[in-house]
Amino acid sequence: MTLLSIENLSKRFSSGGRDIAALKDVSLTIADGKTLGLAGASGSGKSTLARILMRLIPPDAGTVRFEDEDWLTLSGSDLRRRRAKIQMVFQDVLGAFNPRATVASVLDDPLRIHAIVPKAERPKEIAALLDRVGLPASYVARSIREVSGGQRQRIAIARAIATRPSLIVFDEAVSALDVSIRGKILELLVELQEERGIAYLFVSHDLAVLRAVSHRIAVMDAGRLVESGPAEQMIENPQSQAARALIAAVPRLVIEPTRDSAHDV
Ligand SMILES: Nc1ncnc2c1ncn2[C@@H]1O[C@H](COP(=O)(O)OP(=O)(O)OP(=O)(O)O)[C@@H](O)[C@H]1O
């Protein structure tokens, strides 16, 4: 079943007297419980697409259907009610959260705002969320700046799953992490998806990362979607120059196992 369907999305920016077409007529779909990897060089329009989906900026043209609703025209209480269903994890978690906030308050906010569980049950829910992302319950008292980059990313994941979303958008969410920590976080994300049926839009310039998590991969180049298909097929038989350039940037890509072969999905 299609969870999200983007049609003919376009967005221009003007900056310093220049007119930039950040997105040109982009269409794509994401299936329930599956991962679409969105690849592309810096400036190709990936973050613009993610920001439009999160309703942070409006597009100039195009439509987004999410869970059979016209997502971009939802407003007021309808939008507030539905917002919980799409969550986002950024690269820069420290920038996204107040660094002095405690882990408890970072996780309590979404539970309270979206009334996920009754107030009396929130501490138990927070402990369960921390446990699910591999952190001890004692972390509730720490501030965001006191925890390591990998732990912070686990907290961001706990916060994202707190509202029981059907889609999580990851924007370069593991790019800043060391390779070994990155691998563990990607494993956690694959597990969470299989357990909870959450769909992912995984934005990255790194095809090795996308290969580990994606069922399908779409490639952007200068605002256009130039290629999309099953992850394995895209990597073994790229059709576009943009895809070939991304593959050439990851020398070990062709011999590493894919999600499809490793998890049989
Ligand atoms: N607020 C803005 N004002 C002006 N130009 C912008 C703005 N946001 C994005 N752009 C431009 O739009 C184009 C697409 O940017 P976008 O950030 O979507 O690309 P990206 O693929 O996510 O790149 P990166 O991987 O570097 O984040 C770029 O040329 C960028 O400079």
Ligand as a Chemical Component Dictionary entry (heavy atoms), coordinates in Angstrom:
data_LIG
# 
_chem_comp.id                   LIG 
_chem_comp.type                 NON-POLYMER 
_chem_comp.pdbx_formal_charge   0 
_chem_comp.three_letter_code    LIG 
# 
loop_
_chem_comp_atom.comp_id 
_chem_comp_atom.atom_id 
_chem_comp_atom.alt_atom_id 
_chem_comp_atom.type_symbol 
_chem_comp_atom.charge 
_chem_comp_atom.model_Cartn_x 
_chem_comp_atom.model_Cartn_y 
_chem_comp_atom.model_Cartn_z 
_chem_comp_atom.pdbx_ordinal 
LIG N1  N1  N 0 16.458 28.973 2.087  1  
LIG C1  C1  C 0 17.136 28.956 0.937  2  
LIG N2  N2  N 0 17.428 30.102 0.281  3  
LIG C2  C2  C 0 18.097 30.064 -0.895 4  
LIG N3  N3  N 0 18.535 28.966 -1.493 5  
LIG C3  C3  C 0 18.287 27.796 -0.883 6  
LIG C4  C4  C 0 17.581 27.723 0.358  7  
LIG N4  N4  N 0 17.479 26.424 0.710  8  
LIG C5  C5  C 0 18.104 25.704 -0.258 9  
LIG N5  N5  N 0 18.577 26.513 -1.209 10 
LIG C6  C6  C 0 19.278 26.113 -2.443 11 
LIG O1  O1  O 0 18.498 25.115 -3.066 12 
LIG C7  C7  C 0 19.327 24.091 -3.630 13 
LIG C8  C8  C 0 18.964 22.743 -3.038 14 
LIG O2  O2  O 0 19.359 22.736 -1.655 15 
LIG P1  P1  P 0 19.110 21.505 -0.665 16 
LIG O3  O3  O 0 19.591 21.932 0.674  17 
LIG O4  O4  O 0 17.716 21.059 -0.808 18 
LIG O5  O5  O 0 20.071 20.419 -1.285 19 
LIG P2  P2  P 0 20.629 19.066 -0.614 20 
LIG O6  O6  O 0 20.618 18.064 -1.699 21 
LIG O7  O7  O 0 19.861 18.776 0.605  22 
LIG O8  O8  O 0 22.100 19.480 -0.259 23 
LIG P3  P3  P 0 22.966 19.113 1.058  24 
LIG O9  O9  O 0 23.257 17.649 0.957  25 
LIG O10 O10 O 0 24.185 19.972 0.897  26 
LIG O11 O11 O 0 22.127 19.497 2.243  27 
LIG C9  C9  C 0 20.768 24.506 -3.351 28 
LIG O12 O12 O 0 21.240 25.204 -4.485 29 
LIG C10 C10 C 0 20.620 25.456 -2.164 30 
LIG O13 O13 O 0 21.667 26.411 -2.166 31 
# 
loop_
_chem_comp_bond.comp_id 
_chem_comp_bond.atom_id_1 
_chem_comp_bond.atom_id_2 
_chem_comp_bond.value_order 
_chem_comp_bond.pdbx_ordinal 
LIG N1  C1  SING 1  
LIG C1  N2  SING 2  
LIG C1  C4  DOUB 3  
LIG N2  C2  DOUB 4  
LIG C2  N3  SING 5  
LIG N3  C3  DOUB 6  
LIG C3  C4  SING 7  
LIG C3  N5  SING 8  
LIG C4  N4  SING 9  
LIG N4  C5  DOUB 10 
LIG C5  N5  SING 11 
LIG N5  C6  SING 12 
LIG C6  O1  SING 13 
LIG C6  C10 SING 14 
LIG O1  C7  SING 15 
LIG C7  C8  SING 16 
LIG C7  C9  SING 17 
LIG C8  O2  SING 18 
LIG O2  P1  SING 19 
LIG P1  O3  DOUB 20 
LIG P1  O4  SING 21 
LIG P1  O5  SING 22 
LIG O5  P2  SING 23 
LIG P2  O6  DOUB 24 
LIG P2  O7  SING 25 
LIG P2  O8  SING 26 
LIG O8  P3  SING 27 
LIG P3  O9  DOUB 28 
LIG P3  O10 SING 29 
LIG P3  O11 SING 30 
LIG C9  O12 SING 31 
LIG C9  C10 SING 32 
LIG C10 O13 SING 33 
# 
